[in-house]
């Protein structure tokens, strides 16, 4: 497999940041329009600004990747179409997408623009990459939580391009799997509005101990010095985080990456000074997930930045010559002067006046180079001058300059490119499946001991972890069972064998909360049921889910009921109706890091500044931070009209508590303790 050179991909939240990235040596830049971008609070680009940005970048030989990486609801699909149209008009080089429905529309309406699977899709294994390929993606942006070995396994498994974050902020949660900001303040990270509540004070608690003032704040990552290693692994692109950061940060990060990739020693002290949270970490990459990864931004960090910002502006204050060009000049008696200009792919020419007999020394190629090489203020530099200049002829400098400017303008126009093809297709209209009118009851349990025979008798389906499951111990008929794969499978060893064993025991369907699960289930001949953490939120996404083999699905918990009820589909649809929503899925457990597993014994928690307690539980792969109060719609079932089943999720509940919740659900009664309606009435 032939691998291209490693691409340095830089962020740009503004035109100044874009110029900083380009002038300091980025190969590509990612940015967003005003809508549908995962950094809604950055300056971003309107349609005309996007066109100008793409033209500028293309003149300089730099690609533009546009972010369309948020979840979308049906009422927003016309605006999404307009956003795709604008991307085509600008001629962007790639679209970065999270939502399955958005990917489908982009694939159909902008067929010539490659799709990149956003890190918000939480792709962390070879099977996840397989699904991305089925969705039409040509590149995957890998989860930030992967180790060196896990990245290498993915790169070796796929012909798709792979993109890896190498510098910038760490989300505490796996990207695309954080709901904390949405739950606390209605500002969803999956909608580009994350308010970063993880940077607020949280204390880890377990076994009577409390530690860690800011137990959810990780240091920024930096793998800048490891770029040659990543290049040798076959990674396609290295990504710098920071569309919310100032241009000086972009300049420093790109310069450091370019220096490292060119074999030099990057200025890590200067990079840390411009922005860090008590230094940098490479903990995930090195597999060292411990307390050393945690850090906060201190007053000394802020003071250090103030001291270097002015000097960093010097890195990008003027255009950098980065595109070599060749010129050929022809001067012949009685003929117009001709200058050709080539960047190696495109060639243009400009004509000047006929040269006149020289009174003194004539114009030679050597003397003409002084004027023709004046390419300041452009991205070009003269690498070679050739041609023919007859002796005894003179062409004034003003004519040489005019020819150079004309040729440079023509070349720039060609390099800017044109519009991408936009297929103005009508938005899909899907028929609505007939509903039975009966809301089924599905229960999901973290452990089998949480389920009593009486509770099982009140449920239509029972979801239990597939690993370690003994079907002979089930207190209910096997036909009700829906085994669930681990939500995160950084290693897929043994998973296919597990699925084949379940099939051999008569199981036909598997509950799936990860894109990676779908190819595995299909390979085993099992039907996948999509969980709510697939983040399915619109009709197009559900149509894609059906195309990929899902036989039922739970919609995203991040939306008003009116938005979610608008989904038209042919699949049986469920809705999260009870449970402590998993507000974060973390690979570096804050309780383990601050207190240790021995004291926790699977009963840890975090408390915030308001003394609310968020339970923490782990499954061996990752730890889950649950909401401080459960979401409950037990007494609101009329509002769930249009859905086929309600999902009751049990995490920290005892068997008796779970049974009581199910009883209240079946009776349509309100629970006798504090609950939340989640986002179903206030939305995000």
Helices and strands as residue ranges (DSSP letters): E 7-11, H 15-23, E 28-32, H 47-59, E 63-68, G 74-76, H 77-90, E 94-97, H 100-109, E 114-117, G 119-121, H 126-134, E 139-141, H 148-157, E 161-168, H 180-185, G 189-191, G 197-199, E 202-206, E 209-211, E 220-222, G 224-226, H 227-233, E 237-240, H 247-261, H 268-274, E 280-281, H 283-286, G 291-293, H 299-313, E 323-331, E 336-342, E 347-354, E 356-357, H 365-372, E 380-389, E 393-394, H 397-416, E 440-445, G 448-450, H 453-457, E 461-465, G 471-473, G 478-480, E 481-484, H 495-504, E 509-512, H 515-523, E 527-530, G 532-534, H 539-547, E 552-554, H 561-565, E 572-579, E 582-586, H 590-594, H 597-600, E 604-608, E 613-618, E 623-626, E 631-632, G 637-640, E 645-650, H 655-667
